[in-house]
């Protein structure tokens, strides 16, 4: 990719000057200025015109301007137009020699909204550069392009951690059951804790009775990284996996209060009264957020017949933290409503 053209070159303005008059024409002429700052500001003012006729010179600046700052600005501004030529230009800018330009192009691509842009992104996924592939997968994530399933599954084994992480994101958004087994493997086996955590969260679209997912989440609940354990507890609660109750009760003793909090929330979502005593024990935890979550969980699982739990809740009604007291009131109202 070459940027060797003279900045005084009018960047192939050609017919564009004939189609844009007045202010736009003056701005276009400033793109030939020797000063990169002048050229960058001209690009911004051109984009402010919100006229599709200015796309060509902005794309030309992205491709040919000698200043990385100008090229990066052009990449940023092109996020306002989602057309095939713009998407292709932004994909090509991912190969720019300047990191600022590449990052700006990646950000603009991540803002794509039209699923039709997915075909272009998928074609560019053939590039060997891991930065390009991770940026493209990131852009594909929220587009939910079904054809992204196969390349995302393949990317789970990529040597580059960023590529694997973005592949997990794509699969989590696609919510295709074919991805459950591969995601379960990543959740328990990837060398990178942040990717294990992402895969653990991505399993949240599984059916509650999916045995492989449950097994992976229970394994993740014992992960060395507390962030993975936290995510596992969150996903188990989201899926309301009843058979995870005992493992979640054990997690209430986790060394990290963040993990305990998510385990409490999960136990509340599962709603098994057998966990009430264990949950109530955390009403005296030194972290107020944990006490609050314990009270809310008891509101989900408690019964009027559990005198010990009710006594603990009533005692927590005088907690020094107003949010905990509010949670206790909510819990008591919920329990009374199920009488």
Phi and psi in degrees as a GROMACS rama.xvg file:
@    title "Ramachandran Plot"
@    xaxis  label "Phi"
@    yaxis  label "Psi"
@TYPE xy
-109.503  141.555  UNK-2
-128.025  35.0014  UNK-3
-86.6766  2.01041  UNK-4
-70.3439  151.705  UNK-5
-68.1601  131.586  UNK-6
-64.0523  -16.6007  UNK-7
-79.792  -11.8494  UNK-8
-62.6759  132.771  UNK-9
-71.8254  16.4018  UNK-10
54.3201  47.7819  UNK-11
52.3372  46.8152  UNK-12
-62.1425  -40.0993  UNK-13
43.8067  -125.228  UNK-14
-67.8129  -18.5355  UNK-15
-60.4475  -38.6307  UNK-16
-61.4948  -27.7914  UNK-17
-80.6345  -19.2937  UNK-18
-101.865  -15.891  UNK-19
-118.503  120.701  UNK-20
-107.577  174.852  UNK-21
62.2481  -126.301  UNK-22
-58.9021  -43.7013  UNK-23
-60.1098  -42.7134  UNK-24
-62.0726  -39.7033  UNK-25
-64.4686  -39.8328  UNK-26
-66.3842  -39.5629  UNK-27
-62.0138  -38.0555  UNK-28
-66.5884  -28.5155  UNK-29
-72.981  -13.6106  UNK-30
-70.6426  -9.82383  UNK-31
-98.5408  3.92793  UNK-32
-66.0902  149.817  UNK-33
-69.4845  -24.1463  UNK-34
-87.7567  120.394  UNK-35
-62.964  -32.3368  UNK-36
-64.7181  -42.2653  UNK-37
-61.596  -43.8208  UNK-38
-64.752  -41.0739  UNK-39
-64.5929  -44.2987  UNK-40
-65.1176  -36.5759  UNK-41
-61.2544  -40.116  UNK-42
-61.2398  -44.6257  UNK-43
-61.0111  -44.1134  UNK-44
-69.0524  -33.4384  UNK-45
-62.537  -46.4288  UNK-46
-62.1707  -34.1276  UNK-47
-63.8658  -19.8603  UNK-48
-69.9831  -20.0706  UNK-49
52.6966  41.1368  UNK-50
-114.487  128.952  UNK-51
-60.3515  -20.05  UNK-52
-67.0256  -17.2047  UNK-53
-89.7569  -3.26562  UNK-54
-63.2156  -44.3376  UNK-55
-56.7415  -49.548  UNK-56
-67.1917  -28.7692  UNK-57
-70.5651  -41.3845  UNK-58
-62.1861  -41.4086  UNK-59
-62.0457  -38.9037  UNK-60
-65.417  -39.3147  UNK-61
-61.0294  -38.9318  UNK-62
-83.7652  -29.8058  UNK-63
-125.75  -17.0766  UNK-64
-63.4304  143.462  UNK-65
-77.9  -15.787  UNK-66
-94.5226  125.535  UNK-67
-61.7277  -33.3124  UNK-68
-64.8089  -39.3221  UNK-69
-68.5517  -43.3237  UNK-70
-63.3471  -40.8422  UNK-71
-64.2567  -39.3554  UNK-72
-63.8462  -42.6013  UNK-73
-60.5419  -42.6643  UNK-74
-62.0704  -40.7794  UNK-75
-64.9426  -44.1148  UNK-76
-67.4168  -30.6738  UNK-77
-69.0915  -10.5096  UNK-78
-62.1537  -17.7628  UNK-79
-76.7271  -14.1026  UNK-80
-126.247  121.77  UNK-81
-107.781  90.3559  UNK-82
-130.619  159.074  UNK-83
-57.5519  -42.8748  UNK-84
-66.1862  -35.0742  UNK-85
-69.3593  -45.0352  UNK-86
-61.4152  -42.404  UNK-87
-62.6281  -40.9572  UNK-88
-64.4089  -40.3461  UNK-89
-67.5351  -39.0472  UNK-90
-62.3998  -42.3594  UNK-91
-64.2102  -33.1597  UNK-92
-68.9638  -16.5424  UNK-93
-64.8225  -15.8326  UNK-94
-96.822  1.90683  UNK-95
-56.5139  149.47  UNK-96
-73.2474  -13.9117  UNK-97
-100.998  130.738  UNK-98
-64.8798  -34.5696  UNK-99
-63.0307  -42.1295  UNK-100
-65.5113  -45.1409  UNK-101
-60.4971  -43.6019  UNK-102
-64.2749  -40.5118  UNK-103
-65.208  -41.0501  UNK-104
-65.4052  -41.3223  UNK-105
-62.3857  -40.4542  UNK-106
-64.4668  -43.801  UNK-107
-63.9029  -39.3268  UNK-108
-65.1701  -33.779  UNK-109
-68.512  -13.5112  UNK-110
-95.1861  5.21117  UNK-111
-61.7335  145.1  UNK-112
-122.665  -17.9335  UNK-113
-94.7515  125.284  UNK-114
-60.2461  -25.7019  UNK-115
-63.5396  -21.6103  UNK-116
-72.4282  -15.6085  UNK-117
-60.2675  -35.6167  UNK-118
-62.4164  -38.0778  UNK-119
-67.8489  -44.7348  UNK-120
-60.6098  -42.5508  UNK-121
-63.3596  -36.2907  UNK-122
-65.9294  -38.0623  UNK-123
-74.1878  -14.3692  UNK-124
-63.5452  -10.725  UNK-125
-72.4875  -13.3553  UNK-126
-62.49  137.57  UNK-127
-76.7904  -19.7601  UNK-128
-64.7681  121.866  UNK-129
-63.3446  -32.0991  UNK-130
-63.2932  -42.358  UNK-131
-61.1396  -47.4918  UNK-132
-66.3448  -39.3387  UNK-133
-67.0286  -39.1729  UNK-134
-65.0666  -39.8525  UNK-135
-68.3994  -40.7465  UNK-136
-64.2363  -38.9436  UNK-137
-60.7826  -42.3174  UNK-138
-66.7918  -33.7628  UNK-139
-74.3166  -22.9217  UNK-140
-50.2212  -60.8679  UNK-141
-82.4335  -7.32824  UNK-142
-74.42  -21.8722  UNK-143
53.8178  48.2684  UNK-144
-80.7111  118.978  UNK-145
-61.159  -31.0072  UNK-146
-69.5228  -8.25993  UNK-147
-80.1334  -9.04693  UNK-148
-58.443  -53.9715  UNK-149
-61.7823  -50.0551  UNK-150
-64.7644  -31.2586  UNK-151
-68.613  -40.6604  UNK-152
-61.9865  -41.8379  UNK-153
-64.7196  -37.189  UNK-154
-70.7327  -13.5298  UNK-155
-61.9668  -22.431  UNK-156
-101.129  10.7429  UNK-157
-64.5148  148.004  UNK-158
-70.0728  -22.4846  UNK-159
-91.1512  126.265  UNK-160
-63.5433  -37.1366  UNK-161
-64.3884  -38.2541  UNK-162
-64.5969  -44.6584  UNK-163
-62.6997  -41.1829  UNK-164
-62.4429  -44.2248  UNK-165
-68.6708  -32.3958  UNK-166
-63.9488  -41.0525  UNK-167
-59.3285  -42.1998  UNK-168
-61.3315  -42.7288  UNK-169
-60.7076  -46.6015  UNK-170
-66.9924  -35.0757  UNK-171
-64.2153  -35.7183  UNK-172
-78.3529  -33.1986  UNK-173
-69.8214  -31.8097  UNK-174
54.1881  44.789  UNK-175
-96.93  128.73  UNK-176
-60.2395  -22.6102  UNK-177
-59.3514  -27.8217  UNK-178
-83.4242  -9.3732  UNK-179
-61.4605  -48.1435  UNK-180
-63.545  -47.322  UNK-181
-61.005  -39.604  UNK-182
-66.1767  -36.9991  UNK-183
-62.3619  -39.3197  UNK-184
-65.6595  -40.2517  UNK-185
-67.1861  -39.7123  UNK-186
-61.2405  -27.9578  UNK-187
-109.395  -12.2375  UNK-188
-125.223  -12.1555  UNK-189
-67.8013  145.032  UNK-190
-71.9876  -20.398  UNK-191
-97.1674  121.445  UNK-192
-62.2924  -36.3349  UNK-193
-66.2037  -31.7603  UNK-194
-76.1209  -38.8552  UNK-195
-58.6223  -41.8019  UNK-196
-63.6371  -45.4647  UNK-197
-61.4544  -42.2446  UNK-198
-66.6319  -37.3051  UNK-199
-61.3805  -41.8393  UNK-200
-69.9127  -36.8229  UNK-201
-64.4274  -23.0479  UNK-202
-71.1738  -0.61948  UNK-203
-65.3288  -8.27516  UNK-204
-93.5755  1.40562  UNK-205
-70.5072  153.035  UNK-206
-68.2866  147.603  UNK-207
-56.0484  -30.4937  UNK-208
-94.398  14.5369  UNK-209
-75.8427  107.195  UNK-210
-60.7697  -42.7367  UNK-211
-66.2627  -38.4247  UNK-212
-65.3539  -45.33  UNK-213
-59.6277  -44.9185  UNK-214
-61.2219  -41.5101  UNK-215
-65.8448  -40.7156  UNK-216
-68.1999  -37.6015  UNK-217
-67.3622  -34.9917  UNK-218
-67.1886  -42.956  UNK-219
-63.6024  -26.1175  UNK-220
-67.7262  -13.5197  UNK-221
-109.18  11.0097  UNK-222
-60.7832  151.266  UNK-223
-64.9601  -29.4653  UNK-224
-89.8898  124.412  UNK-225
-64.8082  -28.6791  UNK-226
-64.3136  -33.9839  UNK-227
-70.2389  -41.9996  UNK-228
-61.1667  -41.4474  UNK-229
-59.9769  -45.5009  UNK-230
-67.0546  -36.9999  UNK-231
-63.0996  -43.9718  UNK-232
-61.8628  -41.3009  UNK-233
-61.0028  -46.1497  UNK-234
-69.7807  -37.7725  UNK-235
-61.3356  -39.1775  UNK-236
-68.647  -41.6622  UNK-237
-59.7256  -40.299  UNK-238
-83.9373  -8.7305  UNK-239
52.7561  52.7141  UNK-240
-78.8644  102.524  UNK-241
-60.9835  -37.5154  UNK-242
-72.6063  -1.46629  UNK-243
-91.9196  1.54832  UNK-244
-54.8893  -51.9724  UNK-245
-63.1195  -39.953  UNK-246
-65.4316  -37.8426  UNK-247
-69.1615  -35.7971  UNK-248
-61.9128  -42.0026  UNK-249
-63.2407  -32.795  UNK-250
-69.9586  -15.8714  UNK-251
-63.974  -12.1385  UNK-252
-101.177  11.5254  UNK-253
-58.3576  149.106  UNK-254
-66.8782  -20.7631  UNK-255
-105.791  126.166  UNK-256
-65.047  -27.9025  UNK-257
-62.4856  -36.4034  UNK-258
-71.3436  -41.7915  UNK-259
-58.3599  -43.4882  UNK-260
-59.6057  -45.6118  UNK-261
-68.5086  -33.0532  UNK-262
-66.4802  -39.601  UNK-263
-60.6986  -46.3984  UNK-264
-61.941  -40.8119  UNK-265
-64.1631  -42.2723  UNK-266
-63.2939  -36.4806  UNK-267
-64.9207  -40.0921  UNK-268
-67.7829  -35.8993  UNK-269
-70.5562  -38.2538  UNK-270
74.2063  30.8217  UNK-271
-89.744  117.242  UNK-272
-61.7744  -20.1814  UNK-273
-66.5355  -15.9488  UNK-274
-92.9576  -2.34258  UNK-275
-58.8145  -44.6118  UNK-276
-61.564  -41.4295  UNK-277
-67.3825  -38.6512  UNK-278
-67.838  -43.264  UNK-279
-59.7784  -29.1469  UNK-280
-62.3279  -23.4159  UNK-281
-89.4844  5.0577  UNK-282
-68.7342  -13.0647  UNK-283
-109.462  14.4643  UNK-284
-63.9104  143.984  UNK-285
-65.8181  -21.0472  UNK-286
-89.3033  121.276  UNK-287
-63.5132  -34.369  UNK-288
-62.8509  -33.8946  UNK-289
-69.5854  -43.3769  UNK-290
-60.9049  -42.0054  UNK-291
-61.6798  -45.139  UNK-292
-66.5032  -35.7442  UNK-293
-62.9857  -42.9794  UNK-294
-63.4168  -45.4826  UNK-295
-63.1582  -39.2766  UNK-296
-63.7602  -39.8393  UNK-297
-63.9584  -32.3077  UNK-298
-63.4767  -29.0921  UNK-299
-82.1154  -32.2692  UNK-300
-114.448  -13.4663  UNK-301
-74.1437  157.362  UNK-302
-127.84  149.816  UNK-303
-61.5406  -23.9625  UNK-304
-75.2022  -12.1537  UNK-305
-89.8301  88.148  UNK-306
-64.1826  -38.3679  UNK-307
-62.9297  -40.7214  UNK-308
-66.8861  -42.9679  UNK-309
-63.229  -40.0399  UNK-310
-61.584  -42.657  UNK-311
-64.9355  -40.1624  UNK-312
-65.7054  -44.0976  UNK-313
-63.1982  -36.3563  UNK-314
-66.2635  -36.2713  UNK-315
-71.742  -12.5544  UNK-316
-65.6275  -12.4548  UNK-317
-106.609  16.8562  UNK-318
-55.9599  147.129  UNK-319
-66.8302  -22.825  UNK-320
-92.4943  122.617  UNK-321
-61.8189  -30.6655  UNK-322
-68.3467  -34.5826  UNK-323
-68.0028  -44.2041  UNK-324
-60.6321  -40.793  UNK-325
-62.5235  -43.2653  UNK-326
-62.1947  -38.0089  UNK-327
-63.1818  -44.1675  UNK-328
-61.2328  -42.5595  UNK-329
-61.4013  -45.6225  UNK-330
-61.5227  -46.4395  UNK-331
-63.0338  -36.3593  UNK-332
-66.095  -42.1733  UNK-333
-62.1527  -46.3138  UNK-334
-64.186  -43.0974  UNK-335
-64.1985  -32.6916  UNK-336
-68.521  -18.951  UNK-337
-97.389  6.63493  UNK-338
